[in-house]
């Protein structure tokens, strides 16, 4: 394969897309755990924190990588997107900072202040989740600030927040047992419908953004070839719902299924969006080829990415391998 002005933007768009997808899945579940804090008792919150403790900080690496790729590989698009989304990006950063501070201080502050830091951890999770959902809605609508677009973005903000709570509940089902696992099953039963609403809203709205996207989905034979995507998503939602009706089970069978199902739904939704918007990086305004840096710059950046990516993947796999199994009680002795 020749690395030129045609192939390099595609490679970096794929790298950025995979980074965003991994962030949504990996940081999505620990954001979801924070969103579920108000529904858990004090000891349950400690165990929920223990379930994400070895992973949550590293999970955010994928967001840094995605934004870094956007900045260095597609600088024009970086300026356009972040300028249009300046306010929700600022709220997201404040939420991430608040989460990080609360995560550390809840374990070190006097016991009387622990509840306040738990509330701060929830607030940071809510700010981050809602702002990301709002940005998703505005991006899908073409980054134009109209009342209708803001209303749609508010809908996706709520839907993504509930979706994160669902995948967070799926993580708690996977990593815990006993009374907390039973609680997590009930949380997931409610959260799955928010996830279905979010996927449905974005999926239904996207084809009507432009004639080009509509034709990509509904012209022949594409409409036939793409039909399995929504059908598989619908079938998976039904299967997860059925599984939740029978959880928890003896010997903890199928405790992995809600989390795996939520992950698969996010992957399917992501590929649907990728298919809809390609080759545009700013919807209907700027393609990846127009926004890309020079081929010479991209080759140097690619060399660095080939060094950094294996390291990130390596320590991610290592952490999830070392800390596999059920989360135990949280102690700082």
C-alpha positions in Angstrom: 0.0 0.0 0.0 1.4 3.4 -1.0 1.3 6.0 1.7 0.1 9.1 -0.1 -2.5 11.9 0.1 -5.3 9.4 -0.5 -4.4 6.6 1.9 -2.9 8.5 4.8 -6.1 10.5 5.7 -8.0 7.2 5.7 -5.5 5.6 8.0 -5.7 8.5 10.5 -9.4 8.7 10.3 -9.6 5.0 11.1 -7.2 5.4 14.0 -9.1 8.4 15.4 -12.4 6.5 15.0 -11.1 3.4 16.8 -9.8 5.6 19.6 -13.2 7.3 20.0 -15.0 4.0 20.0 -12.6 2.5 22.6 -13.0 5.6 24.8 -16.8 5.5 24.6 -16.8 1.8 25.6 -14.0 1.9 28.2 -14.6 5.2 29.8 -18.3 4.8 29.2 -18.6 2.1 31.8 -16.7 3.9 34.5 -18.7 7.1 33.8 -21.8 4.9 34.1 -20.6 3.6 37.5 -20.3 7.2 38.7 -23.8 8.0 37.4 -25.2 5.1 39.5 -23.7 6.4 42.7 -27.0 8.0 44.0 -28.7 4.6 43.9 -26.1 2.7 45.9 -25.3 2.5 49.6 -22.0 3.6 51.1 -20.3 0.2 51.1 -21.7 -0.5 47.7 -20.2 2.7 46.4 -16.8 1.6 47.7 -17.1 -1.7 45.9 -18.2 0.0 42.7 -15.1 2.3 42.9 -13.0 -0.8 43.5 -14.4 -2.3 40.3 -13.1 0.6 38.2 -10.1 1.7 40.2 -7.4 -0.1 38.2 -8.8 1.0 34.8 -10.6 4.4 34.9 -7.6 6.7 34.5 -6.1 4.7 31.7 -9.4 4.5 29.9 -9.2 8.3 29.4 -6.0 7.9 27.4 -8.1 7.0 24.4 -9.8 10.4 24.5 -6.5 12.1 24.7 -5.3 10.1 21.7 -8.4 10.8 19.6 -8.2 14.5 20.2 -4.4 14.4 19.6 -4.9 12.7 16.2 -7.6 15.3 15.3 -5.3 18.1 16.2 -2.1 16.9 14.3 -3.7 15.0 11.4 -6.7 17.1 10.7 -5.9 20.6 12.2 -8.5 22.5 10.1 -11.3 20.2 11.3 -10.0 20.4 14.9 -10.4 24.2 14.8 -13.9 24.0 13.2 -15.2 21.3 15.6 -13.8 22.6 18.8 -14.8 26.2 18.0 -18.4 25.1 17.4 -18.4 23.0 20.5 -16.4 25.2 22.8 -19.0 25.4 25.6 -19.8 21.6 25.9 -16.1 20.8 25.6 -15.3 23.1 28.5 -18.1 21.5 30.6 -16.7 18.1 29.8 -13.2 19.1 30.9 -14.5 20.5 34.2 -16.5 17.2 34.7 -13.4 15.1 34.1 -11.3 17.2 36.5 -14.1 17.0 39.1 -14.2 13.2 38.7 -10.5 12.8 39.1 -10.3 15.0 42.2 -13.3 13.3 43.8 -12.0 9.9 43.1 -8.8 10.6 45.0 -10.3 12.7 47.8 -13.2 10.5 48.7 -10.6 8.0 50.1 -8.4 10.5 51.8 -10.8 13.1 53.2 -12.3 12.7 56.7 -15.2 10.3 56.9 -17.7 13.2 57.4 -16.7 14.6 54.0 -16.8 11.4 52.1 -20.4 11.7 51.1 -19.7 15.2 49.6 -16.9 13.8 47.5 -19.3 11.0 46.3 -21.7 13.6 45.2 -18.9 15.4 43.4 -17.9 12.2 41.7 -21.5 11.8 40.5 -21.7 15.4 39.4 -18.5 15.1 37.4 -19.7 11.9 35.7 -23.0 13.6 34.9 -21.4 16.7 33.4 -19.0 14.6 31.3 -21.7 12.2 30.0 -24.3 14.9 29.2 -21.7 17.2 27.5 -20.5 14.3 25.3 -24.1 13.4 24.4 -24.8 17.0 23.6 -21.7 17.2 21.4 -22.7 14.0 19.6 -26.1 15.6 18.8 -24.6 18.8 17.6 -22.1 17.0 15.4 -24.8 14.8 13.8 -26.8 18.0 13.1 -23.8 19.6 11.3 -22.5 21.8 14.2 -25.2 24.5 13.6 -26.6 26.2 16.6 -30.4 26.4 16.0 -33.2 25.8 18.4 -34.1 22.5 16.7 -30.5 21.3 16.7 -30.0 22.3 20.4 -33.2 20.4 21.2 -32.0 17.3 19.4 -28.6 17.6 21.1 -30.4 17.8 24.5 -32.2 14.5 23.6 -28.9 12.8 22.7 -27.3 14.2 25.9 -29.9 12.5 28.0 -29.9 9.3 25.9 -26.1 8.9 26.1 -26.1 9.6 29.8 -28.6 6.7 30.3 -26.6 4.6 27.9 -23.5 5.1 29.9 -25.4 4.2 33.1 -26.6 1.0 31.3 -23.1 -0.1 30.3 -21.9 0.9 33.8 -24.6 -1.4 35.3 -23.5 -4.1 33.0 -19.9 -3.7 34.3 -21.1 -3.9 37.9 -23.1 -7.1 37.1 -19.9 -8.5 35.6 -17.5 -7.5 38.4 -19.7 -8.0 41.6 -22.0 -10.5 43.2 -24.6 -10.7 45.9 -26.9 -7.8 46.7 -25.0 -5.3 44.7 -25.2 -7.5 41.6 -29.0 -7.8 42.0 -29.2 -4.0 42.3 -27.2 -3.6 39.1 -29.5 -5.9 37.2 -32.4 -3.7 38.2 -30.5 -0.6 37.1 -29.7 -2.2 33.7 -33.3 -3.1 33.1 -34.2 0.6 33.1 -31.1 1.8 31.4 -31.4 -0.4 28.3 -34.3 1.6 27.1 -32.4 4.8 27.3 -29.6 3.2 25.2 -32.2 2.0 22.7 -33.7 5.5 22.5 -30.3 7.1 21.9 -29.4 4.7 19.1 -32.8 5.0 17.6 -32.8 8.8 17.6 -29.4 9.2 16.0 -30.1 6.4 13.5 -33.4 7.9 12.4 -32.1 11.5 12.3 -28.8 10.8 10.4 -30.2 9.9 7.0 -32.3 13.1 6.9 -29.3 15.4 7.5 -28.5 15.4 3.8 -29.6 13.9 0.5 -26.2 12.2 0.2 -26.6 10.3 3.5 -30.2 9.4 2.7 -29.2 7.9 -0.6 -26.3 5.9 1.0 -28.8 4.2 3.2 -31.9 3.8 1.1 -30.8 3.4 -2.5 -30.6 -0.1 -4.0 -28.8 -2.4 -3.3 -27.4 -0.6 -0.2 -30.8 -0.7 1.6 -30.7 -4.5 1.4 -27.0 -4.9 2.3 -27.4 -2.6 5.3 -30.6 -4.0 6.6 -28.8 -6.5 8.9 -27.3 -3.6 10.9 -30.6 -2.3 12.5 -32.0 -5.8 12.6 -29.0 -7.2 14.5 -29.2 -4.2 16.9 -32.9 -4.7 17.6 -32.4 -8.5 18.1 -29.5 -7.8 20.5 -31.6 -5.4 22.6 -34.3 -8.1 22.9 -31.7 -10.7 23.9 -30.1 -8.4 26.5 -33.6 -7.7 27.9 -34.4 -11.4 28.1 -31.0 -12.1 29.8 -31.7 -9.4 32.4 -35.0 -11.0 33.2 -33.1 -14.1 34.3 -30.1 -12.6 36.0 -28.4 -13.3 38.4 -28.0 -17.0 37.8 -26.4 -19.8 39.7 -22.7 -20.0 39.2 -22.8 -16.5 37.7 -23.5 -17.7 34.2 -24.2 -15.0 31.6 -23.2 -12.2 34.0 -20.9 -11.0 31.1 -23.8 -10.8 28.6 -25.3 -7.3 29.5 -21.9 -5.7 29.3 -21.0 -7.5 26.1 -24.4 -6.6 24.6 -24.0 -2.9 25.4 -20.5 -3.0 23.9 -21.7 -4.6 20.7 -24.5 -2.1 20.4 -22.1 0.8 20.7 -19.8 -0.8 18.0 -22.8 -1.3 15.6 -23.9 2.3 16.2 -20.4 3.6 15.6 -20.0 1.8 12.3 -23.4 3.1 11.2 -22.3 6.6 11.9 -18.9 6.1 10.2 -20.6 4.8 7.1 -23.0 7.7 7.0 -20.5 10.5 7.3 -17.5 9.1 5.4 -15.6 10.8 3.8 -16.7 13.9 5.8 -15.0 14.8 9.1 -17.1 17.9 9.5 -20.6 16.8 8.4 -21.3 18.0 4.8 -18.6 20.7 5.2 -15.1 19.2 5.1 -13.8 15.8 4.0 -10.9 14.0 5.6 -8.8 14.8 2.5 -9.5 18.5 2.7 -8.7 18.7 6.4 -5.7 16.5 6.5 -2.1 17.7 7.1 0.5 17.3 4.3 1.5 13.7 3.5 5.0 14.4 4.7 3.7 15.4 8.1 1.3 12.5 8.3 4.1 10.0 7.6 6.1 11.4 10.6 3.0 11.3 12.8 2.2 7.7 11.7 5.7 6.6 12.7 5.1 8.0 16.2 1.7 6.4 16.4 3.1 3.0 15.5 5.4 3.4 18.6 2.8 4.8 21.0 -0.2 2.6 20.1 1.3 -0.8 21.0 2.3 0.7 24.4 -1.3 1.9 25.1 -2.8 -1.4 23.9 -0.2 -3.4 25.9 -0.8 -1.8 29.3 -4.5 -1.8 28.7 -4.6 -5.5 28.0 -2.2 -6.1 31.0 -4.4 -4.1 33.4 -7.6 -5.9 32.4 -5.7 -9.3 32.6 -4.2 -8.7 36.1 -7.4 -7.3 37.6 -9.8 -9.8 36.0 -12.4 -11.4 38.2 -14.8 -10.0 40.8 -14.0 -6.8 42.5 -13.3 -7.2 46.3 -14.0 -4.8 49.1 -12.1 -1.5 48.8 -9.4 -0.9 51.4 -6.5 1.6 51.7 -4.5 -0.3 54.4 
